[in-house]
Amino acid sequence: MKLAFLFVLLVSFVSRAQEVTGTVYDDQNAPLPGASVQVKGTQTGAITDFDGNYSIEASPGDILVFSYVGFNTQEATVTGSTLDVTLQAGLELENVVVVGSRNPNRTATESTVPVDVIDIKELNNVAPQVNLNQI
């Protein structure tokens, strides 16, 4: 009897999980490919595809955490099977660290190649078509 009750309880708990899909946009309404989506407090996560779309298993009431480099992290509660989110631009990058290594068997910390810090404004002057502050 106890075993049957536990089985019914387990099946009802597991069946609550559903596939939640959606799209992650930036504050210019453009999709964000490579954004991270995670069920808060778990290791369940997903990455958005080229069109900013994601799919993740979550239950109603779960909190999804959306993050992307250069944008503020946002949390949203699952209430249905679709959840679109718009991330707001956050911290702007000021510097980029470039690490070089000729030996693929060495890690960056073991590299004997010099490391340099490049001002983001310099990179924007070299490649003005790419807004590196949004990366």
Backbone as JSON Lines, residues from 0, in Angstrom:
{"i":0,"aa":"M","n":[0.83,-1.19,0.0],"ca":[0.0,0.0,0.0],"c":[0.88,1.26,0.0]}
{"i":1,"aa":"K","n":[1.88,1.28,0.87],"ca":[2.77,2.44,0.92],"c":[3.53,2.6,-0.39]}
{"i":2,"aa":"L","n":[3.94,1.49,-0.98],"ca":[4.67,1.54,-2.23],"c":[3.8,2.11,-3.34]}
{"i":3,"aa":"A","n":[2.55,1.72,-3.39],"ca":[1.64,2.24,-4.41],"c":[1.43,3.74,-4.22]}
{"i":4,"aa":"F","n":[1.3,4.21,-2.98],"ca":[1.13,5.63,-2.71],"c":[2.36,6.42,-3.15]}
{"i":5,"aa":"L","n":[3.55,5.91,-2.83],"ca":[4.77,6.59,-3.25],"c":[4.89,6.64,-4.76]}
{"i":6,"aa":"F","n":[4.49,5.55,-5.45],"ca":[4.55,5.53,-6.9],"c":[3.62,6.59,-7.49]}
{"i":7,"aa":"V","n":[2.4,6.68,-7.0],"ca":[1.43,7.67,-7.48],"c":[1.95,9.09,-7.2]}
{"i":8,"aa":"L","n":[2.52,9.31,-6.04],"ca":[3.07,10.61,-5.69],"c":[4.23,10.97,-6.62]}
{"i":9,"aa":"L","n":[5.12,10.01,-6.88],"ca":[6.25,10.25,-7.77],"c":[5.78,10.54,-9.19]}
{"i":10,"aa":"V","n":[4.83,9.78,-9.7],"ca":[4.32,10.0,-11.06],"c":[3.65,11.36,-11.16]}
{"i":11,"aa":"S","n":[2.91,11.77,-10.17],"ca":[2.25,13.09,-10.24],"c":[3.27,14.21,-10.16]}
{"i":12,"aa":"F","n":[4.36,14.02,-9.42],"ca":[5.4,15.05,-9.33],"c":[6.16,15.15,-10.64]}
{"i":13,"aa":"V","n":[6.55,14.01,-11.21],"ca":[7.3,14.01,-12.45],"c":[6.45,14.54,-13.6]}
{"i":14,"aa":"S","n":[5.18,14.26,-13.61],"ca":[4.32,14.69,-14.72],"c":[4.09,16.2,-14.71]}
{"i":15,"aa":"R","n":[4.42,16.87,-13.63],"ca":[4.27,18.32,-13.6],"c":[5.26,19.0,-14.54]}
{"i":16,"aa":"A","n":[6.43,18.4,-14.74],"ca":[7.43,18.99,-15.61],"c":[6.9,19.01,-17.03]}
{"i":17,"aa":"Q","n":[7.19,20.09,-17.72],"ca":[6.74,20.24,-19.1],"c":[7.84,20.9,-19.9]}
{"i":18,"aa":"E","n":[7.71,20.85,-21.19],"ca":[8.66,21.53,-22.05],"c":[8.24,22.99,-22.15]}
{"i":19,"aa":"V","n":[9.13,23.86,-21.77],"ca":[8.9,25.3,-21.88],"c":[9.77,25.8,-23.03]}
{"i":20,"aa":"T","n":[9.16,26.52,-23.95],"ca":[9.89,27.06,-25.09],"c":[9.72,28.57,-25.12]}
{"i":21,"aa":"G","n":[10.6,29.23,-25.82],"ca":[10.5,30.68,-25.95],"c":[11.67,31.24,-26.72]}
{"i":22,"aa":"T","n":[11.72,32.55,-26.75],"ca":[12.79,33.26,-27.45],"c":[13.36,34.33,-26.52]}
{"i":23,"aa":"V","n":[14.66,34.49,-26.56],"ca":[15.34,35.53,-25.78],"c":[15.74,36.64,-26.75]}
{"i":24,"aa":"Y","n":[15.31,37.87,-26.44],"ca":[15.6,39.03,-27.28],"c":[16.48,40.02,-26.54]}
{"i":25,"aa":"D","n":[17.2,40.86,-27.29],"ca":[17.89,41.98,-26.67],"c":[16.95,43.17,-26.62]}
{"i":26,"aa":"D","n":[17.41,44.29,-26.06],"ca":[16.55,45.46,-25.9],"c":[16.28,46.18,-27.22]}
{"i":27,"aa":"Q","n":[16.85,45.68,-28.32],"ca":[16.56,46.21,-29.66],"c":[15.6,45.27,-30.4]}
{"i":28,"aa":"N","n":[15.04,44.3,-29.68],"ca":[14.1,43.31,-30.2],"c":[14.75,42.34,-31.2]}
{"i":29,"aa":"A","n":[16.06,42.15,-31.1],"ca":[16.77,41.18,-31.93],"c":[17.0,39.91,-31.11]}
{"i":30,"aa":"P","n":[16.87,38.74,-31.71],"ca":[17.1,37.5,-30.96],"c":[18.55,37.37,-30.51]}
{"i":31,"aa":"L","n":[18.74,36.75,-29.35],"ca":[20.08,36.57,-28.79],"c":[20.51,35.11,-28.9]}
{"i":32,"aa":"P","n":[21.34,34.78,-29.88],"ca":[21.86,33.4,-29.95],"c":[22.92,33.18,-28.88]}
{"i":33,"aa":"G","n":[22.9,32.01,-28.25],"ca":[23.9,31.67,-27.25],"c":[23.6,32.18,-25.85]}
{"i":34,"aa":"A","n":[22.37,32.66,-25.62],"ca":[21.99,33.09,-24.26],"c":[21.78,31.85,-23.4]}
{"i":35,"aa":"S","n":[22.06,31.99,-22.12],"ca":[21.92,30.88,-21.18],"c":[20.56,30.93,-20.5]}
{"i":36,"aa":"V","n":[19.91,29.76,-20.39],"ca":[18.63,29.63,-19.69],"c":[18.8,28.51,-18.69]}
{"i":37,"aa":"Q","n":[18.51,28.79,-17.4],"ca":[18.69,27.77,-16.38],"c":[17.52,27.79,-15.41]}
{"i":38,"aa":"V","n":[17.1,26.59,-14.98],"ca":[16.09,26.49,-13.93],"c":[16.81,26.81,-12.63]}
{"i":39,"aa":"K","n":[16.36,27.86,-11.95],"ca":[17.04,28.34,-10.74],"c":[17.12,27.24,-9.68]}
{"i":40,"aa":"G","n":[18.31,27.1,-9.09],"ca":[18.52,26.12,-8.03],"c":[18.76,24.71,-8.54]}
{"i":41,"aa":"T","n":[18.87,24.54,-9.85],"ca":[19.12,23.22,-10.42],"c":[20.29,23.31,-11.39]}
{"i":42,"aa":"Q","n":[20.64,22.18,-11.96],"ca":[21.65,22.16,-13.01],"c":[21.0,21.98,-14.38]}
{"i":43,"aa":"T","n":[19.69,22.11,-14.45],"ca":[18.97,22.0,-15.72],"c":[19.13,23.31,-16.47]}
{"i":44,"aa":"G","n":[19.64,23.23,-17.69],"ca":[19.86,24.45,-18.44],"c":[19.8,24.21,-19.93]}
{"i":45,"aa":"A","n":[19.79,25.31,-20.66],"ca":[19.76,25.27,-22.13],"c":[20.44,26.52,-22.66]}
{"i":46,"aa":"I","n":[20.78,26.47,-23.94],"ca":[21.38,27.6,-24.63],"c":[20.49,27.93,-25.83]}
{"i":47,"aa":"T","n":[20.28,29.22,-26.09],"ca":[19.45,29.59,-27.22],"c":[20.16,29.28,-28.53]}
{"i":48,"aa":"D","n":[19.36,28.96,-29.56],"ca":[19.92,28.66,-30.88],"c":[20.2,29.96,-31.63]}
{"i":49,"aa":"F","n":[20.53,29.85,-32.91],"ca":[20.88,31.0,-33.73],"c":[19.77,32.05,-33.78]}
{"i":50,"aa":"D","n":[18.51,31.62,-33.65],"ca":[17.37,32.53,-33.7],"c":[16.89,32.96,-32.32]}
{"i":51,"aa":"G","n":[17.68,32.65,-31.27],"ca":[17.32,33.04,-29.91],"c":[16.31,32.13,-29.25]}
{"i":52,"aa":"N","n":[15.97,31.0,-29.88],"ca":[14.97,30.08,-29.34],"c":[15.59,29.09,-28.37]}
{"i":53,"aa":"Y","n":[14.8,28.69,-27.37],"ca":[15.26,27.69,-26.4],"c":[14.12,26.74,-26.08]}
{"i":54,"aa":"S","n":[14.49,25.61,-25.49],"ca":[13.54,24.63,-25.0],"c":[14.14,24.02,-23.75]}
{"i":55,"aa":"I","n":[13.35,23.94,-22.68],"ca":[13.87,23.43,-21.4],"c":[12.73,22.76,-20.64]}
{"i":56,"aa":"E","n":[13.07,21.75,-19.87],"ca":[12.09,21.07,-19.02],"c":[11.96,21.84,-17.71]}
{"i":57,"aa":"A","n":[10.74,22.28,-17.4],"ca":[10.49,23.03,-16.17],"c":[9.05,22.83,-15.75]}
{"i":58,"aa":"S","n":[8.79,23.08,-14.5],"ca":[7.44,22.95,-13.95],"c":[6.84,24.32,-13.69]}
{"i":59,"aa":"P","n":[5.51,24.43,-13.72],"ca":[4.89,25.71,-13.36],"c":[5.35,26.14,-11.97]}
{"i":60,"aa":"G","n":[5.72,27.39,-11.85],"ca":[6.23,27.93,-10.59],"c":[7.75,27.95,-10.52]}
{"i":61,"aa":"D","n":[8.41,27.16,-11.39],"ca":[9.88,27.21,-11.45],"c":[10.31,28.6,-11.93]}
{"i":62,"aa":"I","n":[11.49,29.0,-11.52],"ca":[12.05,30.28,-11.96],"c":[13.15,29.99,-12.96]}
{"i":63,"aa":"L","n":[13.04,30.61,-14.14],"ca":[14.09,30.49,-15.15],"c":[14.99,31.71,-15.05]}
{"i":64,"aa":"V","n":[16.29,31.48,-15.13],"ca":[17.28,32.55,-15.07],"c":[17.89,32.68,-16.47]}
{"i":65,"aa":"F","n":[17.78,33.88,-17.05],"ca":[18.27,34.16,-18.39],"c":[19.5,35.06,-18.27]}
{"i":66,"aa":"S","n":[20.59,34.7,-18.96],"ca":[21.79,35.53,-18.9],"c":[22.51,35.52,-20.24]}
{"i":67,"aa":"Y","n":[23.25,36.61,-20.47],"ca":[24.02,36.78,-21.69],"c":[25.08,37.83,-21.41]}
{"i":68,"aa":"V","n":[26.29,37.62,-21.91],"ca":[27.38,38.54,-21.65],"c":[27.01,39.95,-22.13]}
{"i":69,"aa":"G","n":[27.2,40.94,-21.25],"ca":[26.91,42.32,-21.6],"c":[25.47,42.73,-21.31]}
{"i":70,"aa":"F","n":[24.66,41.8,-20.79],"ca":[23.26,42.1,-20.49],"c":[22.96,41.75,-19.04]}
{"i":71,"aa":"N","n":[21.98,42.43,-18.47],"ca":[21.57,42.14,-17.1],"c":[20.87,40.79,-17.05]}
{"i":72,"aa":"T","n":[21.18,40.0,-16.03],"ca":[20.51,38.72,-15.83],"c":[19.07,38.99,-15.44]}
{"i":73,"aa":"Q","n":[18.16,38.15,-15.96],"ca":[16.74,38.33,-15.67],"c":[16.14,37.0,-15.24]}
{"i":74,"aa":"E","n":[15.21,37.06,-14.29],"ca":[14.51,35.87,-13.84],"c":[13.04,36.0,-14.22]}
{"i":75,"aa":"A","n":[12.42,34.86,-14.56],"ca":[11.0,34.84,-14.9],"c":[10.4,33.54,-14.4]}
{"i":76,"aa":"T","n":[9.17,33.61,-13.9],"ca":[8.48,32.44,-13.37],"c":[7.71,31.73,-14.48]}
{"i":77,"aa":"V","n":[7.82,30.41,-14.51],"ca":[7.11,29.6,-15.5],"c":[5.63,29.56,-15.12]}
{"i":78,"aa":"T","n":[4.78,30.01,-16.04],"ca":[3.33,29.96,-15.82],"c":[2.62,29.18,-16.91]}
{"i":79,"aa":"G","n":[3.33,28.91,-18.01],"ca":[2.74,28.17,-19.12],"c":[3.84,27.46,-19.88]}
{"i":80,"aa":"S","n":[3.54,27.12,-21.13],"ca":[4.52,26.38,-21.91],"c":[5.36,27.28,-22.82]}
{"i":81,"aa":"T","n":[5.06,28.58,-22.85],"ca":[5.82,29.53,-23.65],"c":[6.24,30.7,-22.78]}
{"i":82,"aa":"L","n":[7.51,31.11,-22.91],"ca":[8.02,32.23,-22.13],"c":[9.1,32.95,-22.93]}
{"i":83,"aa":"D","n":[8.74,34.12,-23.46],"ca":[9.7,34.98,-24.17],"c":[10.23,36.02,-23.19]}
{"i":84,"aa":"V","n":[11.51,36.38,-23.36],"ca":[12.15,37.32,-22.44],"c":[12.98,38.31,-23.25]}
{"i":85,"aa":"T","n":[12.99,39.57,-22.78],"ca":[13.84,40.6,-23.36],"c":[14.87,41.0,-22.32]}
{"i":86,"aa":"L","n":[16.14,40.86,-22.65],"ca":[17.23,41.24,-21.74],"c":[17.66,42.67,-22.02]}
{"i":87,"aa":"Q","n":[17.94,43.4,-20.97],"ca":[18.38,44.79,-21.07],"c":[19.9,44.85,-21.04]}
{"i":88,"aa":"A","n":[20.46,45.71,-21.89],"ca":[21.92,45.89,-21.91],"c":[22.38,46.3,-20.52]}
{"i":89,"aa":"G","n":[23.48,45.75,-20.11],"ca":[23.98,46.02,-18.77],"c":[25.37,46.59,-18.81]}
{"i":90,"aa":"L","n":[26.26,45.94,-18.14],"ca":[27.63,46.39,-18.06],"c":[28.27,46.4,-19.43]}
{"i":91,"aa":"E","n":[28.95,47.47,-19.74],"ca":[29.68,47.53,-21.0],"c":[31.1,47.07,-20.77]}
{"i":92,"aa":"L","n":[31.63,46.35,-21.74],"ca":[33.01,45.89,-21.65],"c":[33.94,47.07,-21.85]}
{"i":93,"aa":"E","n":[34.96,47.17,-21.04],"ca":[35.94,48.23,-21.18],"c":[37.23,47.71,-21.78]}
{"i":94,"aa":"N","n":[37.57,46.46,-21.48],"ca":[38.81,45.87,-21.97],"c":[38.55,44.45,-22.41]}
{"i":95,"aa":"V","n":[39.38,43.98,-23.3],"ca":[39.36,42.59,-23.73],"c":[40.75,42.04,-23.51]}
{"i":96,"aa":"V","n":[40.83,40.87,-22.88],"ca":[42.12,40.23,-22.67],"c":[42.31,39.2,-23.77]}
{"i":97,"aa":"V","n":[43.41,39.31,-24.47],"ca":[43.74,38.37,-25.55],"c":[44.88,37.5,-25.07]}
{"i":98,"aa":"V","n":[44.67,36.19,-25.13],"ca":[45.68,35.24,-24.69],"c":[46.09,34.4,-25.9]}
{"i":99,"aa":"G","n":[47.39,34.27,-26.1],"ca":[47.88,33.46,-27.22],"c":[48.68,32.3,-26.7]}
{"i":100,"aa":"S","n":[48.61,31.19,-27.42],"ca":[49.4,30.03,-27.05],"c":[49.7,29.24,-28.32]}
{"i":101,"aa":"R","n":[50.95,28.88,-28.5],"ca":[51.34,28.11,-29.68],"c":[51.22,26.61,-29.42]}
{"i":102,"aa":"N","n":[51.28,26.2,-28.19],"ca":[51.23,24.79,-27.86],"c":[49.81,24.43,-27.41]}
{"i":103,"aa":"P","n":[49.09,23.62,-28.2],"ca":[47.71,23.29,-27.82],"c":[47.61,22.44,-26.56]}
{"i":104,"aa":"N","n":[48.72,21.89,-26.1],"ca":[48.7,21.08,-24.88],"c":[48.89,21.91,-23.62]}
{"i":105,"aa":"R","n":[49.12,23.2,-23.76],"ca":[49.3,24.09,-22.61],"c":[48.03,24.88,-22.35]}
{"i":106,"aa":"T","n":[47.81,25.15,-21.08],"ca":[46.68,26.01,-20.73],"c":[47.12,27.47,-20.81]}
{"i":107,"aa":"A","n":[46.17,28.38,-20.74],"ca":[46.48,29.8,-20.83],"c":[47.42,30.23,-19.69]}
{"i":108,"aa":"T","n":[47.28,29.64,-18.5],"ca":[48.13,30.03,-17.38],"c":[49.55,29.51,-17.54]}
{"i":109,"aa":"E","n":[49.74,28.48,-18.37],"ca":[51.07,27.93,-18.6],"c":[51.75,28.56,-19.82]}
{"i":110,"aa":"S","n":[51.05,29.45,-20.49],"ca":[51.56,30.02,-21.73],"c":[52.76,30.92,-21.47]}
{"i":111,"aa":"T","n":[53.72,30.86,-22.38],"ca":[54.86,31.74,-22.31],"c":[54.7,32.91,-23.27]}
{"i":112,"aa":"V","n":[53.57,32.96,-23.96],"ca":[53.28,34.05,-24.89],"c":[52.77,35.24,-24.1]}
{"i":113,"aa":"P","n":[53.22,36.45,-24.41],"ca":[52.76,37.62,-23.66],"c":[51.24,37.82,-23.78]}
{"i":114,"aa":"V","n":[50.67,38.36,-22.73],"ca":[49.25,38.68,-22.7],"c":[49.12,40.19,-22.72]}
{"i":115,"aa":"D","n":[48.16,40.68,-23.49],"ca":[47.97,42.12,-23.6],"c":[46.5,42.46,-23.35]}
{"i":116,"aa":"V","n":[46.25,43.62,-22.83],"ca":[44.9,44.13,-22.62],"c":[44.65,45.19,-23.67]}
{"i":117,"aa":"I","n":[43.53,45.04,-24.39],"ca":[43.19,45.96,-25.47],"c":[41.96,46.76,-25.07]}
{"i":118,"aa":"D","n":[42.05,48.07,-25.21],"ca":[40.92,48.93,-24.91],"c":[39.81,48.68,-25.92]}
{"i":119,"aa":"I","n":[38.57,48.54,-25.44],"ca":[37.44,48.23,-26.31],"c":[37.23,49.3,-27.38]}
{"i":120,"aa":"K","n":[37.58,50.55,-27.09],"ca":[37.44,51.63,-28.07],"c":[38.36,51.4,-29.26]}
{"i":121,"aa":"E","n":[39.55,50.87,-28.98],"ca":[40.49,50.57,-30.06],"c":[39.93,49.49,-30.97]}
{"i":122,"aa":"L","n":[39.32,48.47,-30.39],"ca":[38.72,47.42,-31.2],"c":[37.56,47.95,-32.02]}
{"i":123,"aa":"N","n":[36.76,48.83,-31.44],"ca":[35.64,49.4,-32.19],"c":[36.14,50.25,-33.35]}
{"i":124,"aa":"N","n":[37.3,50.89,-33.21],"ca":[37.87,51.66,-34.32],"c":[38.36,50.74,-35.43]}
{"i":125,"aa":"V","n":[38.9,49.57,-35.06],"ca":[39.39,48.62,-36.04],"c":[38.23,47.92,-36.75]}
{"i":126,"aa":"A","n":[37.2,47.58,-36.01],"ca":[36.05,46.86,-36.56],"c":[34.77,47.61,-36.22]}
{"i":127,"aa":"P","n":[34.52,48.77,-36.84],"ca":[33.36,49.58,-36.47],"c":[32.03,48.94,-36.8]}
{"i":128,"aa":"Q","n":[32.0,47.97,-37.72],"ca":[30.73,47.32,-38.05],"c":[30.25,46.39,-36.94]}
{"i":129,"aa":"V","n":[31.14,46.02,-36.02],"ca":[30.77,45.15,-34.91],"c":[30.78,45.98,-33.64]}
{"i":130,"aa":"N","n":[29.63,46.07,-32.97],"ca":[29.56,46.81,-31.72],"c":[29.98,45.87,-30.61]}
{"i":131,"aa":"L","n":[31.23,45.95,-30.19],"ca":[31.76,45.04,-29.2],"c":[31.2,45.31,-27.81]}
{"i":132,"aa":"N","n":[30.56,46.45,-27.59],"ca":[29.93,46.71,-26.3],"c":[28.71,45.83,-26.1]}
{"i":133,"aa":"Q","n":[28.15,45.27,-27.17],"ca":[26.97,44.43,-27.07],"c":[27.3,42.95,-26.98]}
{"i":134,"aa":"I","n":[28.58,42.6,-27.03],"ca":[28.97,41.18,-26.97],"c":[28.93,40.72,-25.53]}
